[in-house]
Amino acid sequence: MNKHKKYLHISFLIKGGKVVGSFSQSGFSGRGKQFDCQYDVDIIPSTHAERAAISSVPIHNHKQLKRCKIFSIAFRNIDNKICVHHAKPCKTCCKMMHKVGITKCYYSEANKQKLLVCNPSHIMKETDNSIGLKILNIKKYMKYKVNYVLTIRNLNTFRLIEKRQKQIEGRVWRGSIRTLRPGMVITIKCNENNLIARITGVTKYKNFYSLLKTKLKKTLPNVNDVNRGVEYYHSFYSKNAINKHGIVAIHLVPLF
C-alpha cells in the first residue's frame, strides 16, 4: 500500500489452496449490474472488494464459488503508518456471498492480530448496510413526500416489518390513524430506527378477533393462537375504545 493512499480494501477467494478469480479491491464504480440482476442483491453505488472478487469470476463459472473461502482485509494510513483496519462485510456483500454458496468469510478488524471468521448467512441480520447504500437510500427518501410517522414501541415488531414477515399493523381506528390511505408513503419509527414503507391497503374490522381469525400470520407472525393475539392487542387498547371506534388493518410494504 502506498503511504500517500489513506485506505485500501482488498479481497480474494481461496478454494483447495488456490486463488479463484483475481485479487480485487474496492472502488470500481459501476461494475456488476449483471451480477445484481442474476442474484437479486441490492444495486450499490460502488463496488466493494468482496463483490469485485466474486465478480472477477465469470457468471457461467459461478458453480466453482460454492464452498470457497473469501478473505476481506483493509488497511488504513494513520499518521504515515499502515495499520490493519475494519473489513467486516456489509449486509449486501453477505447476501451476495450467501447466494453463491460461500460459507466462510475471513475479515480483518482494527487492533486484531488475527483474522476473524464468520458465516455470511449468519451475520446478515446483525451487520449493517454500507455507507454508500445508506447515502443512496437517503437520495431515494428525498424523492418521496413523507409526512406521517407511525411509531412502533417494540423493536422486535419493527424488525419483523423490516424483514416483511409482519405485513399488517393493527390499530384502533381513531385520531391521526384515520388519515391513512392506500398509496401513502410513511415513516415507521422505533426509538432510533427508521423505515420508509408504502401503505398498500387500509381495511376496517369490528374488532381484533375478526382481523386475526383470517390474517393472524400476516399481523402477528410469532403468535400461533388467535385468542393470544387478541390478548396481546387488549394489553394496548381498552375494550371500550375498540367497541367505540373499531380497528383497522394497515397493509405495509417496506421500501428501504
Backbone hydrogen bonds in HBPLUS format (Angstrom, degrees):
<---DONOR---> <-ACCEPTOR-->    atom                        ^
c    i                          cat <-CA-CA->   ^        H-A-AA   ^      H-
h    n   atom  resd res      DA  || num        DHA   H-A  angle D-A-AA Bond
n    s   type  num  typ     dist DA aas  dist angle  dist       angle   num
A0005-LYS N   A0002-ASN O   2.94 MM   3  5.40 158.7  1.99 113.8 120.8     1
A0077-ASN N   A0006-LYS O   2.83 MM  71  4.76 166.1  1.85 133.0 135.7     2
A0008-LEU N   A0075-PHE O   2.94 MM  67  5.18 158.7  1.98 150.7 150.8     3
A0075-PHE N   A0008-LEU O   2.72 MM  67  5.18 157.2  1.77 156.5 164.0     4
A0026-SER N   A0009-HIS O   3.09 MM  17  5.77 145.9  2.21 151.3 160.1     5
A0010-ILE N   A0073-ILE O   2.85 MM  63  5.46 164.0  1.88 168.5 164.5     6
A0073-ILE N   A0010-ILE O   2.95 MM  63  5.46 162.8  1.98 154.8 160.2     7
A0011-SER N   A0024-SER O   2.82 MM  13  5.36 146.4  1.93 148.4 152.4     8
A0024-SER N   A0011-SER O   2.96 MM  13  5.36 169.4  1.97 162.6 165.3     9
A0012-PHE N   A0071-PHE O   3.10 MM  59  5.44 144.8  2.23 138.0 147.9    10
A0071-PHE N   A0012-PHE O   2.88 MM  59  5.44 167.3  1.89 164.8 169.2    11
A0020-VAL N   A0013-LEU O   2.93 MM   7  5.26 159.5  1.97 128.8 135.0    12
A0014-ILE N   A0069-LYS O   2.78 MM  55  5.17 161.5  1.82 155.6 161.8    13
A0069-LYS N   A0014-ILE O   2.87 MM  55  5.17 174.5  1.87 157.5 159.3    14
A0015-LYS N   A0018-LYS O   2.87 MM   3  5.40 160.0  1.91 152.9 158.6    15
A0018-LYS N   A0015-LYS O   3.15 MM   3  5.40 163.5  2.18 109.0 114.1    16
A0027-GLY N   A0047-THR O   2.86 MM  20  5.42 156.9  1.92 159.5 163.6    17
A0029-SER N   A0027-GLY O   3.01 MM   2  5.62 125.3  2.32 108.6  92.9    18
A0036-ASP N   A0032-GLY O   3.00 MM   4  6.28 157.5  2.05 152.9 157.9    19
A0037-CYS N   A0033-LYS O   3.16 MM   4  6.47 156.9  2.21 148.4 153.4    20
A0038-GLN N   A0034-GLN O   2.93 MM   4  6.10 154.0  2.00 145.3 153.3    21
A0039-TYR N   A0035-PHE O   2.93 MM   4  6.10 159.5  1.97 159.5 162.7    22
A0040-ASP N   A0036-ASP O   2.88 MM   4  5.50 112.0  2.35 138.3 149.1    23
A0041-VAL N   A0036-ASP O   3.33 MM   5  5.13 151.1  2.42 128.7 136.7    24
A0052-ALA N   A0048-HIS O   2.88 MM   4  6.14 157.9  1.93 156.5 163.6    25
A0053-ALA N   A0049-ALA O   2.91 MM   4  6.14 152.4  1.99 148.6 155.5    26
A0054-ILE N   A0050-GLU O   3.08 MM   4  6.37 162.4  2.11 150.0 153.9    27
A0055-SER N   A0051-ARG O   2.84 MM   4  5.98 158.9  1.88 148.7 155.5    28
A0056-SER N   A0052-ALA O   2.97 MM   4  6.07 119.3  2.35 134.6 148.4    29
A0056-SER N   A0053-ALA O   3.27 MM   3  5.20 143.5  2.41  93.3 103.6    30
A0057-VAL N   A0054-ILE O   3.16 MM   3  5.78 164.0  2.19 114.6 119.5    31
A0061-ASN N   A0058-PRO O   2.84 MM   3  5.41 157.3  1.89 119.1 126.9    32
A0062-HIS N   A0059-ILE O   3.13 MM   3  5.16 165.3  2.15 114.3 114.1    33
A0064-GLN N   A0061-ASN O   3.14 MM   3  6.13 157.2  2.20 127.8 131.2    34
A0065-LEU N   A0062-HIS O   3.04 MM   3  5.28 157.4  2.09 106.2 113.5    35
A0066-LYS N   A0063-LYS O   3.28 MM   3  5.87 159.6  2.33 112.6 117.6    36
A0068-CYS N   A0065-LEU O   2.97 MM   3  5.29 153.3  2.04 135.6 131.2    37
A0067-ARG N   A0101-GLY O   3.05 MM  34  6.00 179.1  2.05 132.7 132.6    38
A0070-ILE N   A0104-LYS O   3.12 MM  34  6.53 168.2  2.14 157.1 159.2    39
A0106-TYR N   A0070-ILE O   2.85 MM  36  6.25 161.5  1.88 162.1 167.6    40
A0072-SER N   A0106-TYR O   2.77 MM  34  6.15 157.9  1.82 163.2 169.8    41
A0108-SER N   A0072-SER O   3.09 MM  36  6.66 141.2  2.24 158.8 166.3    42
A0085-HIS N   A0074-ALA O   2.76 MM  11  4.98 166.4  1.78 132.5 130.4    43
A0076-ARG N   A0083-CYS O   2.77 MM   7  5.29 156.1  1.82 151.5 159.8    44
A0083-CYS N   A0076-ARG O   2.86 MM   7  5.29 169.4  1.88 150.5 154.1    45
A0078-ILE N   A0081-LYS O   2.91 MM   3  5.18 167.7  1.92 151.6 147.9    46
A0081-LYS N   A0078-ILE O   3.03 MM   3  5.18 141.8  2.18 102.6 114.1    47
A0087-ALA N   A0108-SER O   2.92 MM  21  5.26 138.9  2.10 157.2 145.1    48
A0094-CYS N   A0090-CYS O   2.99 MM   4  6.25 156.5  2.05 152.9 160.1    49
A0091-LYS N   A0128-ASP O   3.02 MM  37  5.58 152.1  2.10 133.4 137.8    50
A0095-LYS N   A0091-LYS O   2.97 MM   4  6.19 156.1  2.03 147.1 153.5    51
A0096-MET N   A0092-THR O   3.00 MM   4  6.24 151.7  2.08 144.1 152.0    52
A0097-MET N   A0093-CYS O   2.92 MM   4  6.19 159.8  1.96 150.8 155.3    53
A0098-HIS N   A0094-CYS O   2.94 MM   4  6.14 164.8  1.97 151.6 155.7    54
A0099-LYS N   A0095-LYS O   3.03 MM   4  6.20 154.0  2.09 144.5 151.2    55
A0100-VAL N   A0096-MET O   3.29 MM   4  6.62 147.4  2.40 146.3 153.3    56
A0102-ILE N   A0097-MET O   2.94 MM   5  5.09 161.1  1.97 149.9 145.0    57
A0101-GLY N   A0098-HIS O   3.20 MM   3  5.17 154.6  2.27 100.6 108.3    58
A0105-CYS N   A0118-CYS O   2.87 MM  13  5.36 155.0  1.94 157.8 164.3    59
A0118-CYS N   A0105-CYS O   2.95 MM  13  5.36 145.5  2.07 141.2 152.3    60
A0107-TYR N   A0116-LEU O   2.81 MM   9  5.35 155.8  1.86 148.7 156.9    61
A0116-LEU N   A0107-TYR O   2.84 MM   9  5.35 159.7  1.88 164.9 158.0    62
A0112-LYS N   A0109-GLU O   3.20 MM   3  5.53 144.1  2.34 137.8 132.3    63
A0122-HIS N   A0119-ASN O   2.84 MM   3  5.38 141.5  1.99 118.7 130.1    64
A0123-ILE N   A0119-ASN O   3.31 MM   4  6.65 144.4  2.45 153.1 163.1    65
A0126-GLU N   A0123-ILE O   3.14 MM   3  5.25 127.5  2.43  98.8 112.1    66
A0127-THR N   A0123-ILE O   2.90 MM   4  5.87 158.2  1.95 163.0 166.1    67
A0134-LYS N   A0130-SER O   3.03 MM   4  6.32 153.1  2.11 146.5 154.2    68
A0135-ILE N   A0131-ILE O   2.96 MM   4  6.28 154.2  2.03 150.0 156.7    69
A0136-LEU N   A0132-GLY O   2.99 MM   4  6.26 155.7  2.05 144.7 151.5    70
A0137-ASN N   A0133-LEU O   2.89 MM   4  6.13 152.9  1.96 146.0 153.2    71
A0138-ILE N   A0134-LYS O   2.96 MM   4  6.25 145.2  2.08 143.4 152.8    72
A0139-LYS N   A0135-ILE O   3.09 MM   4  6.44 152.0  2.18 147.1 154.0    73
A0140-LYS N   A0136-LEU O   3.02 MM   4  6.37 148.9  2.11 143.0 152.0    74
A0141-TYR N   A0137-ASN O   2.79 MM   4  6.01 156.0  1.85 146.3 153.3    75
A0142-MET N   A0138-ILE O   3.07 MM   4  6.32 146.7  2.18 143.6 151.1    76
A0143-LYS N   A0140-LYS O   3.00 MM   3  5.42 149.7  2.09 109.2 118.4    77
A0144-TYR N   A0141-TYR O   3.11 MM   3  5.60 152.0  2.19 112.1 119.7    78
A0187-THR N   A0148-TYR O   2.95 MM  39  6.25 174.0  1.95 167.1 168.2    79
A0150-LEU N   A0187-THR O   2.74 MM  37  6.13 162.9  1.77 166.3 171.2    80
A0189-LYS N   A0150-LEU O   2.92 MM  39  6.15 159.8  1.97 145.5 151.4    81
A0152-ILE N   A0189-LYS O   2.76 MM  37  5.95 168.3  1.77 164.8 166.1    82
A0158-PHE N   A0154-ASN O   3.12 MM   4  6.49 154.9  2.19 146.7 153.8    83
A0159-ARG N   A0155-LEU O   2.93 MM   4  6.24 155.5  1.99 150.9 156.9    84
A0160-LEU N   A0156-ASN O   3.04 MM   4  6.31 148.7  2.14 143.5 151.6    85
A0161-ILE N   A0157-THR O   3.12 MM   4  6.45 150.6  2.21 147.7 155.1    86
A0162-GLU N   A0158-PHE O   2.94 MM   4  6.19 157.6  1.99 148.0 154.9    87
A0163-LYS N   A0159-ARG O   2.92 MM   4  6.14 146.6  2.03 144.8 152.7    88
A0165-GLN N   A0160-LEU O   2.90 MM   5  5.18 141.1  2.06 162.9 163.7    89
A0166-LYS N   A0160-LEU O   3.09 MM   6  5.20 162.7  2.12 114.7 114.3    90
A0164-ARG N   A0161-ILE O   3.02 MM   3  4.94 156.5  2.07 103.0 110.2    91
A0167-GLN N   A0218-LYS O   2.83 MM  51  5.14 132.0  2.06 133.9 149.1    92
A0252-LEU N   A0167-GLN O   2.88 MM  85  5.40 167.4  1.89 151.8 155.9    93
A0168-ILE N   A0218-LYS O   2.97 MM  50  5.72 145.7  2.09 148.0 140.1    94
A0169-GLU N   A0250-ILE O   2.95 MM  81  5.10 160.0  1.99 138.9 144.1    95
A0250-ILE N   A0169-GLU O   2.92 MM  81  5.10 169.5  1.93 142.3 145.5    96
A0171-ARG N   A0248-VAL O   3.08 MM  77  5.49 161.6  2.11 154.4 160.3    97
A0248-VAL N   A0171-ARG O   2.75 MM  77  5.49 157.5  1.80 166.0 172.4    98
A0174-ARG N   A0172-VAL O   2.90 MM   2  5.78 126.5  2.19 112.4  96.4    99
A0173-TRP N   A0246-GLY O   2.99 MM  73  5.69 169.0  2.00 131.4 135.1   100
A0177-ILE N   A0174-ARG O   3.27 MM   3  5.73 135.0  2.48 141.3 137.4   101
A0178-ARG N   A0175-GLY O   3.18 MM   3  5.97 155.6  2.25 118.5 123.5   102
A0179-THR N   A0176-SER O   2.97 MM   3  5.48 163.9  1.99 115.3 120.6   103
A0180-LEU N   A0177-ILE O   3.17 MM   3  5.67 166.3  2.19 115.6 119.9   104
A0184-MET N   A0181-ARG O   3.25 MM   3  5.94 163.6  2.28 138.9 141.1   105
A0183-GLY N   A0199-ILE O   2.59 MM  16  5.33 174.4  1.59 160.5 159.4   106
A0199-ILE N   A0184-MET O   2.84 MM  15  5.44 165.9  1.86 164.5 169.5   107
A0186-ILE N   A0197-ALA O   2.83 MM  11  5.53 157.7  1.88 165.2 169.8   108
A0197-ALA N   A0186-ILE O   2.98 MM  11  5.53 165.8  2.00 157.7 162.4   109
A0188-ILE N   A0195-LEU O   2.69 MM   7  5.03 169.7  1.70 158.2 162.0   110
A0195-LEU N   A0188-ILE O   2.89 MM   7  5.03 135.8  2.09 142.4 154.1   111
A0190-CYS N   A0193-ASN O   2.90 MM   3  5.12 161.8  1.93 148.0 152.0   112
A0193-ASN N   A0190-CYS O   2.86 MM   3  5.12 161.7  1.90 135.8 134.4   113
A0255-LEU N   A0196-ILE O   2.77 MM  59  5.62 172.4  1.77 147.2 149.4   114
A0256-PHE N   A0196-ILE O   3.40 MM  60  5.55 158.6  2.45 139.6 143.6   115
A0198-ARG N   A0253-VAL O   2.90 MM  55  5.30 165.9  1.92 145.3 145.4   116
A0253-VAL N   A0198-ARG O   2.97 MM  55  5.30 147.0  2.08 147.6 157.7   117
A0200-THR N   A0251-HIS O   2.91 MM  51  5.41 153.0  1.99 136.1 144.1   118
A0251-HIS N   A0201-GLY O   2.87 MM  50  4.91 169.6  1.88 148.6 150.8   119
A0203-THR N   A0249-ALA O   2.99 MM  46  5.04 164.5  2.01 143.4 146.4   120
A0249-ALA N   A0203-THR O   2.67 MM  46  5.04 163.7  1.69 151.5 157.1   121
A0205-TYR N   A0247-ILE O   2.84 MM  42  5.31 166.6  1.86 146.5 146.9   122
A0247-ILE N   A0205-TYR O   2.99 MM  42  5.31 171.4  1.99 150.3 152.1   123
A0212-LEU N   A0208-PHE O   2.87 MM   4  6.04 174.4  1.88 157.3 158.4   124
A0213-LYS N   A0209-TYR O   2.99 MM   4  5.96 149.2  2.08 151.9 157.6   125
A0214-THR N   A0211-LEU O   3.38 MM   3  6.08 158.3  2.44 114.2 119.6   126
A0215-LYS N   A0211-LEU O   3.00 MM   4  5.93 143.6  2.13 145.9 156.8   127
A0219-THR N   A0215-LYS O   3.05 MM   4  6.09 133.1  2.28 146.3 158.7   128
A0219-THR N   A0216-LEU O   3.09 MM   3  5.21 134.6  2.30  99.2 112.0   129
A0220-LEU N   A0216-LEU O   2.67 MM   4  5.63 171.7  1.68 167.9 170.0   130
A0223-VAL N   A0220-LEU O   3.03 MM   3  5.51 168.1  2.04 124.2 126.6   131
A0229-GLY N   A0225-ASP O   3.07 MM   4  6.39 149.3  2.16 146.3 155.4   132
A0229-GLY N   A0226-VAL O   3.04 MM   3  4.99 116.0  2.46  93.0 109.2   133
A0230-VAL N   A0226-VAL O   2.91 MM   4  6.27 150.2  1.99 151.0 159.4   134
A0231-GLU N   A0227-ASN O   2.99 MM   4  6.25 156.9  2.04 145.5 151.3   135
A0232-TYR N   A0228-ARG O   2.98 MM   4  6.21 147.7  2.08 141.3 150.1   136
A0233-TYR N   A0229-GLY O   3.16 MM   4  6.53 159.4  2.21 149.8 153.1   137
A0234-HIS N   A0230-VAL O   2.93 MM   4  6.15 150.4  2.02 147.7 156.9   138
A0235-SER N   A0231-GLU O   3.14 MM   4  6.35 121.8  2.50 137.4 149.9   139
A0235-SER N   A0232-TYR O   3.18 MM   3  5.39 147.5  2.29 100.1 109.7   140
A0236-PHE N   A0233-TYR O   3.00 MM   3  5.43 156.6  2.05 109.7 117.2   141
A0237-TYR N   A0233-TYR O   3.04 MM   4  6.32 154.2  2.11 150.4 158.5   142
A0242-ILE N   A0238-SER O   3.14 MM   4  6.47 157.6  2.19 148.5 154.8   143
A0243-ASN N   A0239-LYS O   2.87 MM   4  6.04 166.1  1.88 152.5 156.1   144
A0244-LYS N   A0240-ASN O   2.93 MM   4  6.00 148.6  2.03 142.5 151.3   145
A0245-HIS N   A0241-ALA O   3.02 MM   4  6.01 166.8  2.04 147.9 151.2   146
A0246-GLY N   A0242-ILE O   2.76 MM   4  4.96 144.9  1.88 134.0 144.3   147
